[in-house]
Amino acid sequence: MTKDFDVVVLGLGPGGEEVAEQLAKAGKAVLGVDRHLVGGECPYYGCVPSKMIIRAASTLAEARRVDELAGTASVRPDYAPVAKRIREEATDDWNDEVAVKRLTDAGGTFARGVGRFTGRADDGRLRLTVGDDEYEAARVVVAVGTQPALPPIDGLAALRESSDSVWTNREAMRATANPESVIVLGGGSIGVELCQAWARFGSRVTVLEAADRILAPEEPEAAEVVRNVLRREGVDVREQVKAVKVAAGGQGVELTLADGSTVSGEKLLVAAGRRSNLADIGLDALGLDPAARTVDVDEHMRVVKDGTPVDGLYSVGDVTGRGAFTHVSVWQARVLIAHILGRDEPYGGYHGLAWVTFTDPEVGRVGMSEAQARDKGIQVRVGNAQVPASARGWIHGPGNDGIVKLVEDVDRGVLVGATVVSPYGGEIV
């Protein structure tokens, strides 16, 4: 028997969960579907547990500065309290019972599995399946998110299948001890945050980045500050290097690089990007490209094909291609909720989007980089300042590395971007 709902939400990460709960509270018949954990990547494998690791590592770093500022201190790292906090406080040992109950208490229904479109009913309602169950709904919200991507390096997939030496962020967050040595494949935000944290716990860390620099989307000046700090703390940062083969060997896993050299570590953390889960949901049944990495959405979060909204289909989160951030997903969710309920929509565009990379110093960013502004044909004026030369930076003392960079549209006389690399850089920006 086909079950009927007002709204089906595919994927219950932060944005999908917000949509499902709030529409259920508003009296809509809502089905929420997720194959894994309700709440998504952020609370179980991403921003929350990783920041617990970073918080602990930052405490170690500050304690090591006591001798320069306030007396003497002896520091002995212990990862056990971090692992305990992640398991008990952040993830309930990777159990989503509380999150599921939150949805059902709001009046929603939950189904565990993968939702797949099968087409439309005679009246135009969207049809889909979850396992053996069939559903119809006037509206479906696609919020299926992403998962870690494995680059096509010879031997990588096979070694991940056959051993526990290859990690993604999921295995990293479940670890009960920091690795003795680790190779981080990818110098993006996830890679640099975790590599610094593990190094502060005593791991020997090598970071491999194929691009010209780590933190490639950020300002070059920001990447330079973070690179210098990482190297000063003992991290082996290698840029413009490409891994061509992965195999068991050495300390546990061995990478062969394009120049023929090798690097070895107990673990390999693959932090080389993420891939969309859109391929799993049968978009072709609605005339959409099943191989698409993202879907286009308008200001109401309606999915758009060739400039025209697809009737009844909406999307929020990573798969919209507007930034893989929890705050973006939740904001999009609130726009969509208001649209469906006929309320004023808080849409304002994406030009003021801000985010933070939680290294020490933090990299706070809002708007465009200088390069992005120039690529858009904007006449640019740039201002730079060194944080250690400021009064607050000088007073802060050890650990005060950083820069402030502002990007101005000269013709309009307004800022279009800013970067703050500094202690508490995310708060300052």
C-alpha positions as CSV (number, residue, x, y, z in Angstrom):
1,M,0.0,0.0,0.0
2,T,1.3,3.5,-0.9
3,K,1.7,5.8,2.1
4,D,0.8,9.4,1.6
5,F,2.6,12.5,3.1
6,D,2.5,16.2,2.6
7,V,6.3,16.4,2.7
8,V,9.1,13.8,2.4
9,V,12.6,14.9,3.4
10,L,15.4,12.8,2.0
11,G,18.4,13.2,4.3
12,L,18.3,14.3,7.9
13,G,21.5,16.3,8.3
14,P,21.2,19.7,9.9
15,G,19.2,21.3,7.2
16,G,16.9,18.3,6.4
17,E,16.3,17.7,10.1
18,E,15.3,21.4,10.6
19,V,12.9,21.2,7.7
20,A,11.3,17.9,8.9
21,E,10.9,18.9,12.5
22,Q,9.6,22.4,11.9
23,L,7.1,21.4,9.2
24,A,5.9,18.6,11.4
25,K,5.4,21.0,14.3
26,A,3.4,23.2,11.9
27,G,1.0,20.3,11.3
28,K,2.3,18.9,8.1
29,A,2.4,15.2,7.5
30,V,6.1,14.7,7.2
31,L,8.3,11.6,6.5
32,G,12.0,12.0,7.3
33,V,14.3,9.5,5.6
34,D,18.0,8.8,6.4
35,R,20.2,5.8,5.7
36,H,22.6,6.5,8.6
37,L,22.4,8.8,11.6
38,V,19.8,11.5,12.1
39,G,21.6,14.8,12.5
40,G,24.1,14.1,9.7
41,E,27.9,14.4,9.5
42,C,28.3,17.5,11.7
43,P,27.4,16.1,15.1
44,Y,28.8,12.6,14.6
45,Y,31.8,12.9,12.4
46,G,32.4,16.5,11.6
47,C,32.2,19.9,13.2
48,V,31.3,18.9,16.7
49,P,33.7,16.1,17.5
50,S,36.5,17.6,15.5
51,K,36.2,20.9,17.5
52,M,36.4,18.8,20.7
53,I,39.8,17.5,19.4
54,I,40.9,21.0,18.4
55,R,39.8,22.5,21.8
56,A,41.9,19.9,23.7
57,A,44.9,20.4,21.4
58,S,44.7,24.2,21.8
59,T,44.7,23.7,25.5
60,L,48.0,21.8,25.2
61,A,49.5,24.5,23.1
62,E,48.5,27.2,25.6
63,A,49.9,25.2,28.4
64,R,53.2,25.0,26.6
65,R,53.3,28.9,26.4
66,V,53.1,29.2,30.2
67,D,56.9,29.3,30.5
68,E,57.0,32.4,28.4
69,L,54.1,34.2,30.0
70,A,53.2,33.1,33.5
71,G,55.7,30.7,35.2
72,T,56.4,27.0,34.5
73,A,54.2,24.1,33.4
74,S,54.8,20.5,32.5
75,V,52.5,19.1,29.8
76,R,51.7,15.4,29.2
77,P,49.3,14.8,26.4
78,D,46.5,12.2,26.9
79,Y,44.0,11.6,24.1
80,A,41.7,9.5,26.3
81,P,39.6,12.4,27.6
82,V,39.0,13.6,24.1
83,A,37.8,10.2,22.9
84,K,35.6,9.9,25.9
85,R,34.0,13.3,25.3
86,I,33.3,12.5,21.7
87,R,31.8,9.1,22.5
88,E,29.7,10.1,25.5
89,E,28.9,13.8,25.1
90,A,28.9,14.5,21.3
91,T,27.6,11.3,19.7
92,D,26.0,9.0,22.4
93,D,28.4,6.4,21.0
94,W,27.1,7.1,17.5
95,N,23.5,6.5,18.5
96,D,20.8,8.8,17.0
97,E,17.9,7.6,19.2
98,V,17.5,11.1,20.8
99,A,17.4,12.7,17.3
100,V,14.9,10.3,16.0
101,K,12.7,10.9,19.0
102,R,13.0,14.6,18.5
103,L,11.4,14.2,15.0
104,T,8.7,11.8,16.1
105,D,7.8,13.9,19.2
106,A,7.3,16.8,16.7
107,G,4.8,14.7,14.9
108,G,6.9,13.4,12.1
109,T,7.5,9.9,10.8
110,F,11.0,8.3,10.4
111,A,12.2,5.7,7.9
112,R,15.7,4.3,7.9
113,G,17.1,3.7,4.4
114,V,17.7,5.3,1.0
115,G,14.8,7.1,-0.6
116,R,14.6,6.7,-4.4
117,F,12.3,8.5,-6.8
118,T,10.2,6.3,-9.1
119,G,8.3,9.0,-11.0
120,R,5.0,10.8,-10.5
121,A,1.5,9.7,-9.7
122,D,-1.4,10.6,-12.1
123,D,-2.1,13.8,-10.2
124,G,1.6,14.9,-10.4
125,R,2.6,13.9,-6.8
126,L,6.1,12.6,-6.4
127,R,6.5,8.9,-6.0
128,L,9.4,7.2,-4.2
129,T,10.4,4.1,-2.3
130,V,12.4,3.4,0.8
131,G,13.3,-0.2,0.8
132,D,10.1,-2.1,0.0
133,D,7.8,0.7,1.1
134,E,6.2,3.1,-1.4
135,Y,5.3,6.7,-0.7
136,E,3.7,9.7,-2.4
137,A,4.1,13.4,-1.5
138,A,3.2,16.8,-2.9
139,R,6.6,18.0,-1.9
140,V,10.0,16.3,-1.5
141,V,13.1,17.9,-0.1
142,V,16.5,16.6,-1.2
143,A,19.0,17.0,1.5
144,V,21.1,13.9,1.1
145,G,24.5,15.6,1.6
146,T,27.9,14.2,0.8
147,Q,30.4,11.5,1.9
148,P,34.2,11.4,1.9
149,A,35.7,10.9,-1.5
150,L,38.5,8.6,-2.3
151,P,40.7,9.9,-5.1
152,P,41.6,7.4,-7.9
153,I,45.0,6.6,-6.6
154,D,46.4,3.1,-7.3
155,G,45.9,0.8,-4.4
156,L,43.9,3.2,-2.2
157,A,40.5,1.7,-2.4
158,A,41.9,-1.9,-2.0
159,L,43.9,-1.0,1.1
160,R,40.9,0.8,2.7
161,E,38.9,-2.4,2.2
162,S,41.5,-4.8,3.5
163,S,42.9,-2.9,6.5
164,D,42.2,-0.2,9.1
165,S,45.2,1.9,8.1
166,V,43.2,4.2,5.8
167,W,40.9,6.7,7.5
168,T,38.4,9.3,6.5
169,N,37.0,11.8,8.9
170,R,34.6,9.1,10.1
171,E,37.3,6.7,11.4
172,A,39.3,9.7,12.7
173,M,36.4,10.8,14.9
174,R,36.0,7.2,16.3
175,A,39.7,6.8,17.2
176,T,40.4,6.1,20.8
177,A,44.0,7.3,20.5
178,N,45.9,9.7,18.3
179,P,48.0,7.9,15.7
180,E,51.7,7.6,16.3
181,S,52.3,8.8,12.8
182,V,49.8,9.9,10.1
183,I,49.9,11.1,6.5
184,V,47.2,13.6,5.7
185,L,46.2,13.5,2.0
186,G,44.7,16.9,1.4
187,G,45.5,20.3,2.8
188,G,42.0,21.7,3.0
189,S,40.3,22.8,6.2
190,I,39.7,19.3,7.5
191,G,43.2,18.2,6.8
192,V,45.0,21.2,8.3
193,E,42.7,21.3,11.4
194,L,43.3,17.6,12.3
195,C,47.0,17.6,11.4
196,Q,47.7,20.4,13.8
197,A,45.6,18.9,16.5
198,W,47.3,15.5,16.2
199,A,50.7,17.0,16.1
200,R,50.0,18.8,19.4
201,F,49.1,15.4,20.9
202,G,52.5,14.1,19.8
203,S,51.8,12.5,16.4
204,R,54.3,12.7,13.6
205,V,52.3,14.3,10.8
206,T,52.9,14.7,7.1
207,V,50.5,16.8,5.0
208,L,50.4,16.2,1.2
209,E,48.7,18.8,-1.0
210,A,48.5,18.5,-4.8
211,A,47.6,22.2,-5.3
212,D,50.0,25.1,-5.1
213,R,49.3,25.6,-1.5
214,I,47.3,24.4,1.5
215,L,44.0,26.1,2.1
216,A,43.7,26.8,-1.6
217,P,40.3,28.6,-1.5
218,E,41.6,31.1,1.1
219,E,43.8,34.1,0.5
220,P,47.5,33.2,-0.2
221,E,48.5,35.3,2.8
222,A,46.3,33.2,5.1
223,A,47.8,30.0,3.8
224,E,51.3,31.3,4.3
225,V,50.6,32.1,8.0
226,V,49.1,28.7,8.7
227,R,51.8,26.9,6.8
228,N,54.5,28.6,8.8
229,V,52.8,27.8,12.1
230,L,52.3,24.1,11.2
231,R,56.0,23.8,10.2
232,R,57.1,25.5,13.3
233,E,55.1,23.0,15.3
234,G,56.7,20.0,13.5
235,V,54.2,19.2,10.8
236,D,55.9,18.2,7.5
237,V,53.9,20.3,5.0
238,R,54.4,19.4,1.3
239,E,52.7,21.3,-1.4
240,Q,52.5,20.6,-5.2
241,V,53.0,16.9,-4.6
242,K,50.9,14.1,-6.0
243,A,50.4,10.6,-4.6
244,V,50.4,7.9,-7.4
245,K,50.3,4.7,-5.3
246,V,49.2,3.5,-1.9
247,A,50.2,0.2,-0.3
248,A,50.7,-1.5,3.0
249,G,54.3,-1.0,4.1
250,G,56.7,1.0,6.2
251,Q,55.0,2.1,9.5
252,G,51.7,0.8,8.2
253,V,50.8,2.5,5.0
254,E,53.2,3.8,2.3
255,L,52.5,6.4,-0.4
256,T,54.6,6.6,-3.5
257,L,54.7,10.2,-4.9
258,A,55.0,11.3,-8.5
259,D,58.7,12.1,-8.1
260,G,59.4,8.5,-7.1
261,S,59.9,9.2,-3.4
262,T,57.9,7.6,-0.6
263,V,56.3,8.6,2.7
264,S,55.1,6.3,5.4
265,G,52.9,6.5,8.4
266,E,50.8,4.3,10.8
267,K,47.6,5.8,9.3
268,L,46.6,7.6,6.2
269,L,43.8,10.2,6.6
270,V,42.1,10.9,3.2
271,A,40.8,14.5,3.4
272,A,40.8,15.2,-0.4
273,G,37.2,16.3,-0.8
274,R,33.7,14.9,-0.7
275,R,31.3,13.4,-3.2
276,S,27.6,14.0,-3.5
277,N,25.0,11.3,-2.6
278,L,22.7,12.4,-5.4
279,A,23.5,9.4,-7.5
280,D,21.6,7.1,-5.1
281,I,18.2,8.7,-5.2
282,G,16.9,8.1,-8.8
283,L,16.9,11.6,-10.1
284,D,16.5,10.3,-13.6
285,A,13.0,9.3,-12.8
286,L,12.2,13.0,-12.7
287,G,14.1,13.8,-15.8
288,L,17.2,15.1,-13.9
289,D,20.8,14.1,-14.4
290,P,21.6,11.2,-11.9
291,A,25.3,11.9,-12.3
292,A,25.0,15.6,-11.2
293,R,27.2,16.6,-8.3
294,T,24.7,19.4,-7.3
295,V,21.2,20.6,-8.0
296,D,20.4,24.2,-8.9
297,V,18.0,25.9,-6.5
298,D,16.3,29.3,-6.7
299,E,15.7,31.8,-3.9
300,H,12.9,29.7,-2.5
301,M,15.0,26.5,-2.5
302,R,13.0,25.0,-5.4
303,V,15.0,22.7,-7.6
304,V,15.4,24.3,-11.0
305,K,15.9,22.7,-14.4
306,D,16.7,24.8,-17.5
307,G,15.5,27.9,-15.5
308,T,12.2,26.4,-14.6
309,P,11.3,25.1,-11.1
310,V,10.6,21.3,-10.9
311,D,7.1,20.9,-9.5
312,G,7.2,19.8,-5.9
313,L,11.0,19.4,-5.7
314,Y,13.2,21.3,-3.2
315,S,16.7,21.0,-1.9
316,V,18.9,22.3,0.9
317,G,22.4,21.6,2.1
318,D,25.7,20.5,0.5
319,V,24.0,19.2,-2.7
320,T,22.9,22.7,-3.6
321,G,26.6,23.7,-4.1
322,R,26.3,26.8,-2.0
323,G,28.9,25.8,0.6
324,A,29.3,22.7,2.7
325,F,28.6,24.4,5.9
326,T,26.0,23.6,8.6
327,H,25.0,27.2,9.0
328,V,24.3,27.5,5.2
329,S,22.1,24.3,5.3
330,V,20.1,25.5,8.3
331,W,19.6,29.0,6.8
332,Q,18.4,27.4,3.6
333,A,16.1,25.2,5.6
334,R,14.5,28.2,7.3
335,V,14.0,29.9,3.9
336,L,12.3,26.8,2.6
337,I,10.1,26.4,5.7
338,A,8.9,29.9,5.4
339,H,8.2,29.4,1.7
340,I,6.1,26.3,2.3
341,L,4.2,27.8,5.2
342,G,3.6,31.1,3.4
343,R,5.6,33.2,5.7
344,D,8.1,36.0,5.0
345,E,11.3,34.4,3.7
346,P,14.7,35.4,5.1
347,Y,16.5,35.0,1.8
348,G,19.3,37.5,1.2
349,G,21.7,35.8,-1.2
350,Y,25.1,34.3,-0.5
351,H,27.4,37.3,-0.9
352,G,27.8,37.8,2.8
353,L,28.6,34.1,3.6
354,A,31.2,33.7,6.4
355,W,33.1,30.6,7.6
356,V,36.0,29.6,9.8
357,T,38.9,27.2,9.5
358,F,39.7,26.2,13.1
359,T,43.4,26.1,13.0
360,D,45.5,28.0,15.5
361,P,45.5,30.8,14.5
362,E,41.9,30.6,13.2
363,V,41.1,31.6,9.6
364,G,37.9,33.7,9.5
365,R,36.6,34.5,6.1
366,V,33.6,36.4,4.7
367,G,32.7,37.2,1.1
368,M,35.1,37.1,-1.8
369,S,38.9,36.7,-1.9
370,E,41.0,39.2,-3.8
371,A,41.3,36.7,-6.7
372,Q,37.6,36.0,-6.8
373,A,36.8,39.7,-6.9
374,R,39.3,40.4,-9.7
375,D,37.9,37.4,-11.7
376,K,34.5,39.1,-11.5
377,G,35.9,42.2,-13.1
378,I,35.7,44.2,-9.9
379,Q,38.2,47.1,-9.5
380,V,39.9,46.1,-6.3
381,R,41.7,47.9,-3.5
382,V,43.3,45.7,-0.8
383,G,44.3,46.5,2.8
384,N,46.7,44.3,4.8
385,A,47.8,44.4,8.4
386,Q,49.9,42.1,10.5
387,V,48.3,41.0,13.7
388,P,51.5,40.9,15.8
389,A,52.0,44.6,15.0
390,S,48.6,45.5,16.4
391,A,48.2,46.4,20.1
392,R,46.1,43.4,20.9
393,G,48.4,41.1,18.9
394,W,51.5,42.4,20.7
395,I,49.8,42.0,24.1
396,H,48.8,38.5,23.2
397,G,52.4,37.5,22.7
398,P,53.3,33.9,21.9
399,G,50.8,32.4,19.4
400,N,49.9,35.8,17.9
401,D,50.6,34.9,14.2
402,G,48.2,36.4,11.8
403,I,47.0,38.9,9.2
404,V,43.9,41.0,8.4
405,K,43.1,41.5,4.8
406,L,40.2,43.6,3.4
407,V,39.0,43.6,-0.2
408,E,37.2,46.7,-1.4
409,D,35.2,47.3,-4.5
410,V,36.7,50.7,-5.4
411,D,33.8,51.8,-7.7
412,R,31.2,51.3,-5.0
413,G,33.3,52.0,-2.0
414,V,32.2,48.9,-0.2
415,L,33.9,45.8,1.2
416,V,33.3,42.6,-0.8
417,G,35.6,40.3,1.3
418,A,37.6,40.0,4.4
419,T,40.0,37.5,6.0
420,V,41.2,37.5,9.6
421,V,43.9,35.0,10.5
422,S,44.5,35.4,14.2
423,P,43.7,34.0,17.7
424,Y,39.9,34.1,17.7
425,G,40.0,35.1,14.1
426,G,36.5,33.6,13.5
427,E,35.0,35.7,16.2
428,I,36.8,38.9,15.0
429,V,35.6,38.5,11.4
